[in-house]
Amino acid sequence: MTINCLGNLVDLSFPKIMGILNVTPNSFYDGGKYSDEKSMLFQVEKMLAEGATFIDIGAYSSKPSAEFVSEEEEIARLIPILKLVLKHFPETLISVDTFRANVAKAGIQNGACIINDISAGSLDANMMQIAAELQVPYIMMHMKGNPQTMQSLAYYENITKEMLFYFSEKVALARSFGINDLIIDPGFGFAKTLEHNFELLNNLELLQMLELPMLVGVSRKSMVYKTLETTAEFALNGTTVLNTIALQKGANILRVHDVKEALDAVKLVNQL
């Protein structure tokens, strides 16, 4: 199970770690933490040294009820950071976290190699066409609505069954455009209640029916800290527990804030 990143085949049969670099001032956990070049480069260097295969850069917070950011502002935030990272760490495999085709295209043209789309093309009709033209791996996530409305749409009769249908349709559409490398993301926390998140995690192995690599992102999310009655700041241990379960149920990529701990989970689960 491989994906092609800048001509390099990345083998996902041994799970990989995607480190998160948010350059937004309002992300739920690390918003504003990396507001200058020194802090950003330090964090990227740390994540790479600890074993991250990918660095995911996002310039638009997708937390529930996140404020709207214009396409122009998103690009203006993203590109200088992308260039900065590649100047200092030129071999870095960067994923652009965006649901906008023009932002994705600008990111790829400036050295990124993966598109990570929380809407699977639902929020920009041009996204899949752009991904196909650029011939880069495309991560498609499950969600309803947009970051401003998604939590009001968290209702399902059978979330796992509906998600399988959702991805079947999205995969067929992506293939019709000619996208070769697809990765699915069940979208923990996106248009889902706490109960939905845990039901989904409990049945996560069923998504292997799609025969595609799977990315899981539960890092420090509310499903962890609300269950433990704490905050995102103190949710690392809980995150590691859920990452371990996700790995046992077939996750190929863990998208995390804390790379070392995630890689430890990968190594230990691999020994099983």
N, C-alpha and C positions, 0 to 999 in steps of 0.2 A: 504494500500500500504506500505509494509515493506521490509527491507533488513536485512540480518543476518550478523552482525559484531561481530566476536569473541564470538558467541553464544548469543549475545544480539540482539533482534529484534528492529530495529529502524523504528519508524512509520513516513513515509514521507507524510502522509495526511496533517499534519501541517508542512509547509516548514521549512527546516533546513538550517543552515549556515555552509559553508565550508571555513575556514580561510586559506589564502595562506601563505606559508613559503617558499620563494625561497632561495636556498643556492647556487645560481649561481652568478658569478660576473657581469653578463651582461643581466639580465632581464630588460624589458623595463621600469618598474617603480621602483622596489626596489632592483635592482641588486647591490650586494656588501654591502647593508645596514646591513645585518645580517652576518657579517664576523667573529664574535667571539662568544664563548659560552654564555657569559653574555647577549649580545644583542638578540641572538636567543631565549634563555629561557625567557627573559623579554617579547618578542613579543608573544611567545606561551602562557605564563601565561595571558597576556592581552587579547588575542583572546578567550581563554577558559573562563576567567572571564566575558567577554562581551557576552558570549552565543554561541560560536561556538560549533557545534556538532562534526565536523570533522576538522582535520588539514591536509592540502594537501602539501606534501613536494616534491619539484622538484629540481633536480640536473642537468638539461639540459634545457637551455633557448629555448623556442619554438617560440620566437618572429620572425617576418619575417627576413629572411637572417641571422639568428643566426649562430654563428660559430659552426663547428662540434666538438663534444666532444666524446672521445672514450668510449666504454662500461666500460672499467676498471676504467677510471677516474670518470665516472658517479657513479659507485658503491662506489668508494673511497670517493666521496663527500657525498653520501647519507647515508651510513650505520652509520658512527659515529654520525651524527646529529639525526638519527632515535633513536639510542640507548640513546643518551643524553636526548632527549625529554621524552622517556619512563622511564628513570631512575628517572626523577624529576616529571613527570606527568604520572604515570603508567596506568591510566584509559583512556588515550587519544585514540581516534579512528583516526588512521592515514591512509591517502590515499597516495599512491606512484604515482607521476605524471611521467610516463615514457612510451615510446613506445617499449621498449626492454624487451623481455621475461625474460632474465637472471637477469636484474635489478629488474624487478617486483618480481621475485622469491626470490631474495636476500632480498628485502624489506619485503615481507610477512614472510619469515623465521626469520626475526629479529623484528617482532612484529607489522608490519603494517597489515591492514585488508581490504583494498580496492585497486584495481588497476584502475588508471585513465589514459587511453590510448588515446592520441590525434589522433591516426591513425586508431582506431577500428580494429587493427590487420593487417592493410595494410603494415606496415613497418617492421613487424617481423612475419613470418608465424607460429612461435611457440607460439605466445602470447595467443591465445584463448585456446590452449591445456593446457598451464600452468595455466591459470585462472580456467579452469575446474578442473584440478588436485588439485589445492589449495582450490577450492570451496569457493571463496571470491567474493563479489560484483565486477562487472566489468563495468566501465564507458567507453562507446564507443562514440567518438566524430566524427563529420563530418569534413573532410578536403580533399584536393587533394594534391598529391605530398608529400613533406617534408618541414620542416621549411626553407630550403634554396631555394626551388623552388615554394612554394605554391602560392605566389602572382602573378606569371606569369600564373597561371592556373585558375584565377578567371573569368570564363565565364560560363553562364548558359542560357538556354532558359526559364526555369521556375524553380527558385531555390527551392521553396517549394516542388513542384512536384518531382524534382530530389532528394531532400533530403529524402522525404518519401520512394522513391524507394531504395535509398542507405541504409537507416536504415532497411527496410524490408529484404533486402538481408543479411545485417550484423547480424540482429537478428536471422534469420533462420540458419545462419552459427554458431553463438554462441550456439544456442539451440542444434544443431547437435553434438557439442562437449560436451554438458551437463552442460553448465553454467546456473545456476538458477536465480541469481539476476543480472538483467541488468538495466543500467541507460543510457539514451541517452543524448548527449550534442550537440546542433546544431553548436557549434564551431564558435561563433562570432569572426570575424577578421581573420579566417583561410581560405585562398583562397577565400576571399570575398572582394568586394569593399565596400565603404561606403554605396552606394545605395543598394547593396545586403544585407548588415547587417540590414538596416532599413526595407527593404521589408520582410526579414525573421522575424524580430521582429513583424511587423504588422500582419503577418500570423501565429504567433507562436502557437496559440491555435490548429491549424490543426495537429500539431505533437502529440496531445493527441489521435489521431486515432490509434497510435501504442500501446496504453494502457500500457505504461511503465513510470516509474519516469523520470523526466526531470531535468537536471542540466543546469543552465544558468550562463555563465561567461562573464560579460561585464565590470567588474571592471576596471575603469580608462583607458579603451582601447581607441584606436584612433577614433572609431566611436563616442565617447563622446567628447574628447578634440578637435578633428579637426572640428566637427560640431560647437562647442562653441568657436572656435578660441583661444584656450588656450593650456595648457600642462597637462600631466598626473598628475602632482603635484596638479593642481587646478581643477581636474575633479571629486571630490567626490560628489558634489551636483548633477551633471549630471548623475553620476553613480546611485545615489539613485533614481532619476526619472526613469531611464530605468529599474532598479531592480523592482520598483513598477509596471511598465507595464508588465514585465515578470511574476510577481506573479499573476497579474490579468488574464494572459493568460495561467496559469497552471504550472509555474515553481515549482518544489519540493525542489530543492537545489539551493542556491545562492552561487557561488564561488567568494569570495571577499577578498580585502585587508583590508577593514574596517568593522569589525564585528558588532559593536554597531549600526551603521547607517543602516546596512542591516536588523538587527533584528528588529529595529524600524519599518522599512517598512513592514516586515512580520506581526508584531503585529497590525499595523494600517489596512493593507489590510484584515487581518483576521476578523476585526470588521465589515467589509462590508458584 
